[in-house]
Amino acid sequence: MIKHFDKYYLTDDKAVLLDKYVAINTLLQNSYWAKGRNASVMHDAITNSLNYAIFETDTERLIGYARVVTDYATIFYLCDVFVDLEFRGRGLGKKLIEHILLREDKLIGISGLLKTGDAKPLYEKYGFEECKSICMIKNG
């Protein structure tokens, strides 16, 4: 799938994204959660997930990425959502989230999880709530 908007396009083509795994890993090095992640780990993560990326149409530059881990039946985990610092404030993160949560038929109607330290207001707009009393986490 390729969806064009403004000067950008969104794709979930796994072959394209596997080809760009080094660029995706480089982009995510600017995040607080994936700093230091090895590119080979990113390759495996892309292989085993639903993936979405935004590219600048004219330059083919990767400017945003998000990943979803799911069983397609009961649960999904939204992770690695990141937009290049230079392109923030243009609604591109919202485009990623809206596509994943409102237009991805595979995920509609099942429960979702995510971890965030700085974007709670964004995700609350799409129905996410804090789960202080019912969640546990084991970090790898």
C-alpha positions as CSV (number, residue, x, y, z in Angstrom):
1,M,0.0,0.0,0.0
2,I,1.2,3.5,-0.8
3,K,-0.8,6.5,0.3
4,H,0.2,10.0,-1.0
5,F,-0.5,13.2,0.9
6,D,1.0,16.7,0.5
7,K,4.8,16.2,-0.3
8,Y,4.9,12.8,1.3
9,Y,3.8,9.2,1.0
10,L,3.1,6.5,3.5
11,T,3.9,2.8,2.8
12,D,3.6,-0.5,4.5
13,D,5.5,-2.4,1.8
14,K,7.7,-4.8,3.9
15,A,10.1,-5.4,1.0
16,V,10.8,-1.7,0.7
17,L,11.1,-1.3,4.5
18,L,13.5,-4.2,4.8
19,D,15.6,-2.7,2.1
20,K,15.7,0.5,4.2
21,Y,16.3,-1.2,7.6
22,V,19.6,0.7,8.1
23,A,18.0,4.0,7.4
24,I,15.1,3.1,9.8
25,N,17.6,2.1,12.5
26,T,19.6,5.4,11.9
27,L,16.3,7.4,12.3
28,L,15.5,5.6,15.5
29,Q,18.9,6.4,17.0
30,N,17.4,9.8,17.7
31,S,14.8,8.3,20.0
32,Y,15.3,7.7,23.7
33,W,14.2,4.1,23.5
34,A,16.2,2.8,20.5
35,K,19.5,4.6,20.9
36,G,22.2,2.0,20.5
37,R,20.0,-0.6,18.9
38,N,21.9,-2.7,16.4
39,A,20.8,-2.5,12.7
40,S,20.6,-6.3,12.6
41,V,18.1,-6.2,15.5
42,M,16.0,-3.7,13.5
43,H,16.1,-6.0,10.5
44,D,14.6,-8.8,12.6
45,A,12.1,-6.4,14.1
46,I,10.9,-5.3,10.7
47,T,10.7,-8.9,9.5
48,N,8.4,-9.9,12.3
49,S,6.1,-6.8,12.5
50,L,3.7,-4.7,10.6
51,N,5.7,-1.6,9.5
52,Y,4.7,1.9,8.3
53,A,7.0,4.6,7.0
54,I,6.6,8.1,5.6
55,F,9.0,9.3,2.9
56,E,9.4,12.6,1.3
57,T,8.1,12.2,-2.3
58,D,10.8,14.3,-4.1
59,T,13.8,13.0,-2.3
60,E,12.7,9.5,-1.1
61,R,14.1,10.5,2.3
62,L,12.7,8.5,5.2
63,I,11.1,10.9,7.7
64,G,8.8,8.8,9.8
65,Y,8.4,5.2,11.0
66,A,6.1,3.1,13.2
67,R,5.9,-0.6,13.9
68,V,3.2,-2.9,15.2
69,V,3.6,-6.3,16.8
70,T,0.3,-8.3,16.8
71,D,-1.5,-11.6,16.8
72,Y,-4.2,-10.1,14.6
73,A,-6.9,-11.4,16.9
74,T,-6.7,-10.0,20.4
75,I,-3.8,-7.6,20.9
76,F,-1.3,-5.3,19.3
77,Y,1.7,-3.4,20.5
78,L,2.4,-0.1,18.9
79,C,6.1,0.8,19.0
80,D,9.0,2.7,17.4
81,V,6.8,5.6,16.4
82,F,9.2,8.4,15.4
83,V,9.3,11.4,13.1
84,D,12.6,13.0,12.1
85,L,13.1,16.1,14.2
86,E,13.4,18.3,11.1
87,F,9.9,17.3,10.0
88,R,8.0,17.6,13.3
89,G,5.1,19.9,13.6
90,R,3.6,19.0,10.2
91,G,1.1,16.4,11.4
92,L,3.1,13.5,10.1
93,G,3.1,11.6,13.4
94,K,-0.7,12.0,13.5
95,K,-0.9,10.7,9.9
96,L,1.0,7.5,11.0
97,I,-1.1,7.0,14.0
98,E,-4.4,7.7,12.2
99,H,-3.5,5.2,9.5
100,I,-2.5,2.5,11.9
101,L,-5.4,2.9,14.4
102,L,-8.2,4.1,12.2
103,R,-7.6,2.6,8.7
104,E,-5.6,-0.6,9.3
105,D,-8.4,-3.3,9.1
106,K,-6.1,-5.9,10.7
107,L,-6.1,-3.9,14.0
108,I,-9.6,-2.4,14.3
109,G,-11.5,-3.9,17.2
110,I,-8.6,-5.4,19.1
111,S,-6.8,-4.0,22.1
112,G,-3.6,-2.1,21.8
113,L,-0.7,-1.3,24.1
114,L,2.2,1.1,23.8
115,K,4.9,2.6,25.9
116,T,5.6,6.3,25.9
117,G,7.4,8.8,28.1
118,D,6.5,12.0,26.2
119,A,3.5,11.6,23.9
120,K,0.6,10.7,26.1
121,P,-1.6,13.6,24.9
122,L,-1.2,12.4,21.3
123,Y,-2.2,8.8,22.0
124,E,-5.1,9.8,24.4
125,K,-6.7,11.4,21.3
126,Y,-6.9,7.9,19.8
127,G,-8.4,6.2,22.9
128,F,-5.3,5.1,24.8
129,E,-5.4,5.4,28.6
130,E,-2.9,5.0,31.3
131,C,-3.0,1.6,32.9
132,K,-1.2,2.1,36.2
133,S,-2.9,-0.6,38.1
134,I,-3.3,-3.5,35.6
135,C,0.0,-3.4,33.7
136,M,3.3,-5.1,34.3
137,I,6.3,-5.0,32.1
138,K,9.5,-7.0,31.7
139,N,12.3,-5.2,29.9
140,G,14.7,-7.2,27.8
